[in-house]
């Protein structure tokens, strides 16, 4: 698996391309290889940005790290997040809850979160996540009216009015938030409640497998087809690797 390099990780920031890293979500046996790959990729891209392109890659490299807690720990990830943005590298970290991040990165989890300029909450009921989000949202000012009635031989009544503070959204309100809503926090901007984007309205939705099962990409068939590829006498190749002797 690691005998030779066919990924060319250092070229990701030079031309438009996509690299799909697919691992099992139930078996973490080979997660360490993925962690090593990410670590090498960051080092290669940052070094190339400094040595070849005066600090900034010509093509922005964006990492969509879905199920981030299941890909294994990336060494020094908190420090990488703080420096790689100036090299035209960014990362979108997707988690089920903040507790997953703290379980994996422990004392550096807060540093990772603080280096993210944007936080998008799509919904959930994790106690720690909803509590922290309540603190981020802050408070609002409300009008409070209190009525007092006294009954007896000398009945009386009174009404008091005052202004007080209230959490903009309490943890229990966040936990039962409408599934079609989300909360976005961007650095320098007050958090706001927004509607989630309806993917079925995207102009290229018809290309997804959700629209038509025929659009699904079968990685198994692709690999088998690639393995059956036969070289022709006039075919040009970039590199040739010696795989050793095979049985007749």
N, C-alpha and C positions, 0 to 999 in steps of 0.2 A: 504493500500500500504506500510505503514511503520511499521506495527504492529510487524513484526519479521524480522530477517536478514537471507537472503538466498544467499547473494552475496559473503560473506567472503572476503571482500576487502583486509584484512591484509595478505591473502595468495597469492595474485597476484605475489609477489616477491619471492615466495618459489618454485613454480612449473610452468611449461610452460602451459599457458592457455590464453584464449581470452575472453574479456568482451565487448559485443556490447551494446552501449547506443543509442537507437533509439528514437528520438523525432520528433514532427511535425515541418515542416519548415514554417508553416503558422500560427499556434496557439502556443503562448508562455505562455499559462496558467500555465503549470507545469514545466517551465524551472527552477524555483527556486529549485525544488527538485533535478534536475540534478546538479545544482551549489553546493548544500549541499553535494551531493554524492561525487563530485570531491574533495571538501574541506576535507571531512572525509577521503577519500582515501589517499590523500597526508599526512595528519597527522598520520594516522595509519601506512603507509609504512615507513615514516621517523622515527617514534618512534620505530618501530620494527627493522629497520636497526641499530639504535643506541643501543637498549637494548638487542637484541638477536644476531646480526651478526657483532658486532664491527664496525658499521657505513656503511656497504655495503651489499645490498641485494644479495643473491646468484643467482637470476635470474633477468636479466635486464627487467625493466618495461618501455615500450615505449607507449606513448599516441599519437594516430593519431587523432588530433582534427580538423576534417573537418567542414567547415562552423562555425568556431570558434566564429564569431560574433553573432551567433544565439543560442548559448547554455547558455547564461546568464553570468553574471560577477562572476568569481571565486575569493573569498576574498583573498587578499594579494598574488595574482598570480605573481606579479613582484618579490616579495621576495622569493617565492617558486622556481622560475626559477633559482635564483642565488644560491640556496643551494641544490636542489634536485639532481643535476647531480652527486654530490659526493656520493649519496646514490644509484647509479645505476638506476636513473629514468630520462627519457628524454621526451620531448614533441615536436611534429611537428604541428605547428600552420598553418592552411590553411585559407587564407582570400581572398576576392575579391579585396580589396585595403587597403592601410594603413589607409585611412580615417575611415574605419569601426573600426579598433582597437582604434583609438583616440576617436571616438564617444562613445565607450563602456567603456574604461579605463581612458580616459581624461589625467590627468597629469602624470599618471604612464605608459602610452603607450610607451614613449621613453625608459623607463627602461626595459620594456618587450622586446622591439626590440634589445636593446644593450646586453641583456643576451642570445641572439640567435647567435650562432657561424656561422650558415649557413643561407643564404638568397637565395631562388630560385624564380626567376621571370619567370612566364610561359606566360606572355603577358597581355596586358591591356592598357587602355588609360586614366586612372585616372590621372588628372593633377598633383596632389601632389606626387603620387607614381613615375611617370615618371621624375619629376623634381628632386626628391631626388636620384633616381637611376642615373641620369646624373652626379650628384655631386660625387656619390660613384665611378663611372667608371673613373672619372678623365679626363685628357687631353692627347692628342697626339701631337707630333711635325710634322708639315707639311712644305713643301717648297712652298713659295709664289712668283710668278712671276707677275710683273706689266709692261705693255707696254705703252709707251707714244708717240704719233705721233703729230707733229706740222706741219700744212700745211700753205703755204703762199709763199711770195717771197723768204724766206729762210727756206725751209722745214727741219725738223729734227725728229729724232726718238731716243728713249732710252728704255732700258730694265733694270729693277731693280729686284734683287733677294734677298730674306731674308727668315729666318726661323721664324715661329710663332706657337702659340699654338691653338688647336681646341679641343672642347669637343669630346671625343671618340665616343659618341652617344648623339645626341641632343634629347630633349623630344619628338619632332615630329617623329624622326627616331625610337625611342623606341615604340611609339604608333602604328606604322605601321610595327613592326617587323614581320618577317615570322612566321606563326603559328606553324611551325615545329621546331622552335628554342626556346631556353631559355637562361637566363643569370644566372650564378651561382657565388655566392660570399662566400668564405670560409675564416674564420679568418686566417690571416697570408699568404694568397695567393691572387694574383691579380685576379679580376673578369674575367670571361671568357665566351665566347659565345659557346653554345653547341647544338647538335641535341637532341630533345626529344626522349625518348626511345619508340620504336614501340612495344606496348603491344602484338600485334598479333604474335610477334616473340618469346614470352616467352614460355618456354617448358610446362608450365601448363595453357596456355591460353584456351585449350580445356575444362577446368573445369569451366570456367566462363559462366554466363548467356548471355554475349555478343556473345559467340560462339554458344551456344545452349540454348534456352529458358527453356528447361527441367532442366537446372542446377540452375534455380532461387530458392531461399529459401523463402518459404511462412511462415512468422512468425505467421500468423493467424491460419493456419492449424497445425503448431507445438504446439501452445498453447492449441488448442482444443484437440489435441491428448494427450497431457500431462495431461489435465484435466480429460480425460476419463480413465486414468490409474487406474486400480483397484488393491488393495492390495491382495496378496495371503497369505494363512496361513504360508507358509514357507519363505516368503519374509522378508529380513533383512532391517531395516530402521535405520538411524542415529539419528533422532529426531522426536518427535511427538508433534504437536501443537493443542491446543484446540481451535477450531473455533467457539465454542458456539453452542447453540441449533439451529436446523433448523426446518422449518415447515414440517409436514408429507406430 
